[in-house]
Amino acid sequence: MKEILTPQQQECAELIAMNELEYGVGGKRKTLEEIGEIVGVSRQSIHKWKQIPAFLEYMSHVSSQHMAATRPMVYSQLLTAIRGGNNGIPSIKAIELYLKLSGDLVERREVTHVEDYRTPMSREQIAAELEEITRRLH
């Protein structure tokens, strides 16, 4: 997919992906116009590129790579929460998440389906049943 994109498109996809991932981590999100200025294209060009499947796939790939690179930090924070963090009290939610990630805790839901093996009723039987229900209600 990277081979299909121009170097400009690759740089733009990387900037957009990182812009989204780093937003809220103390940084200010750049506008598409600002990203366009860095790459040397218009905002409209970026909008067109965002319609190209290979461009979107490359942005997703860049995001996935960044997330994989931050995984050790995430696990470190998880272990800190399990050990008690700042307040010295281990987090039950962190322990539960750790056990789920390690495969030692599996959520299971059981669905039971009960077949109704009654024989179908004729119109006359249904009418008689309704008449009996109506009689009981009054």
C-alpha positions as CSV (number, residue, x, y, z in Angstrom):
1,M,0.0,0.0,0.0
2,K,2.9,2.4,0.8
3,E,4.2,1.8,-2.7
4,I,0.9,3.1,-4.2
5,L,1.1,6.4,-2.4
6,T,3.3,9.3,-3.3
7,P,5.9,10.5,-0.7
8,Q,3.6,13.5,-0.1
9,Q,0.6,11.3,0.6
10,Q,2.6,9.1,2.9
11,E,3.9,12.1,4.9
12,C,0.4,13.5,5.0
13,A,-1.2,10.2,6.2
14,E,1.5,9.9,8.9
15,L,0.9,13.5,10.1
16,I,-2.9,13.0,10.2
17,A,-2.5,9.7,12.2
18,M,-0.1,11.1,14.7
19,N,-2.1,14.3,15.0
20,E,-5.2,12.3,16.0
21,L,-3.3,10.0,18.4
22,E,-1.4,12.8,20.1
23,Y,-4.4,15.1,20.4
24,G,-5.3,15.4,24.1
25,V,-1.8,14.5,25.2
26,G,-0.9,18.1,26.0
27,G,-0.8,19.1,22.3
28,K,-3.1,21.1,20.1
29,R,-4.5,19.3,17.1
30,K,-3.4,20.7,13.8
31,T,-6.1,21.5,11.2
32,L,-6.0,19.8,7.8
33,E,-5.0,23.2,6.4
34,E,-2.0,23.3,8.7
35,I,-1.0,19.8,7.7
36,G,-1.5,20.7,4.1
37,E,1.0,23.6,4.6
38,I,3.6,21.3,6.0
39,V,3.1,18.8,3.2
40,G,2.7,21.4,0.5
41,V,-0.9,20.7,-0.6
42,S,-4.3,22.2,-0.1
43,R,-6.9,21.1,2.4
44,Q,-9.1,20.0,-0.5
45,S,-6.3,17.7,-1.8
46,I,-6.1,16.1,1.6
47,H,-9.9,15.6,1.6
48,K,-9.6,13.9,-1.8
49,W,-6.7,11.7,-0.5
50,K,-8.8,10.6,2.5
51,Q,-11.2,9.0,-0.1
52,I,-8.4,6.7,-1.4
53,P,-8.5,3.3,0.3
54,A,-4.7,2.9,0.2
55,F,-4.3,6.3,2.0
56,L,-6.8,5.2,4.7
57,E,-5.1,1.8,5.1
58,Y,-1.7,3.5,5.5
59,M,-3.1,5.9,8.1
60,S,-4.5,2.9,10.0
61,H,-1.1,1.1,9.7
62,V,0.7,4.1,11.1
63,S,-1.8,4.3,14.0
64,S,-1.4,0.6,14.7
65,Q,2.4,0.9,14.8
66,H,2.2,3.8,17.2
67,M,-0.2,1.9,19.5
68,A,2.1,-1.1,19.4
69,A,5.0,1.1,20.4
70,T,3.1,2.5,23.4
71,R,2.0,-1.0,24.7
72,P,4.9,-1.4,27.2
73,M,4.0,2.0,28.8
74,V,0.4,0.9,29.0
75,Y,1.4,-2.4,30.7
76,S,3.6,-0.5,33.1
77,Q,0.7,1.7,34.1
78,L,-1.5,-1.3,34.5
79,L,1.0,-3.0,36.8
80,T,1.4,0.3,38.8
81,A,-2.4,0.3,39.3
82,I,-2.3,-3.4,40.4
83,R,0.4,-2.6,42.9
84,G,-1.7,0.1,44.4
85,G,-0.7,3.2,42.5
86,N,-0.5,6.5,44.4
87,N,-2.9,5.5,47.2
88,G,-1.5,2.1,48.0
89,I,-4.8,0.3,47.3
90,P,-4.6,-2.3,44.5
91,S,-7.2,-1.6,41.7
92,I,-9.6,-4.5,41.3
93,K,-10.5,-3.3,37.8
94,A,-6.8,-3.3,36.9
95,I,-6.4,-6.9,38.3
96,E,-9.5,-7.9,36.3
97,L,-8.1,-6.4,33.1
98,Y,-4.7,-8.1,33.7
99,L,-6.4,-11.5,34.2
100,K,-8.5,-11.0,31.0
101,L,-5.4,-10.0,29.0
102,S,-3.5,-13.0,30.2
103,G,-6.4,-15.3,29.4
104,D,-6.9,-16.4,33.0
105,L,-10.3,-14.7,33.3
106,V,-12.9,-15.4,30.6
107,E,-16.3,-13.9,30.6
108,R,-18.9,-16.4,29.6
109,R,-22.6,-16.0,28.8
110,E,-24.9,-18.9,28.6
111,V,-27.9,-18.8,26.3
112,T,-30.6,-21.4,26.7
113,H,-33.1,-22.0,24.0
114,V,-36.2,-23.9,24.9
115,E,-38.2,-25.4,22.0
116,D,-42.0,-25.4,22.3
117,Y,-43.1,-28.8,21.1
118,R,-46.8,-28.1,21.4
119,T,-48.8,-29.1,18.4
120,P,-50.2,-26.3,16.3
121,M,-53.8,-25.3,17.2
122,S,-56.6,-25.1,14.7
123,R,-58.7,-21.9,14.4
124,E,-61.5,-23.5,16.4
125,Q,-59.1,-24.4,19.2
126,I,-57.7,-20.9,19.3
127,A,-61.2,-19.4,19.4
128,A,-62.2,-21.8,22.2
129,E,-59.0,-20.9,24.1
130,L,-59.7,-17.2,23.7
131,E,-63.2,-17.7,24.9
132,E,-62.0,-19.5,28.0
133,I,-59.5,-16.7,28.8
134,T,-62.2,-14.1,28.3
135,R,-64.6,-16.0,30.6
136,R,-61.9,-16.2,33.3
137,L,-61.1,-12.5,33.1
138,H,-64.8,-11.4,33.6
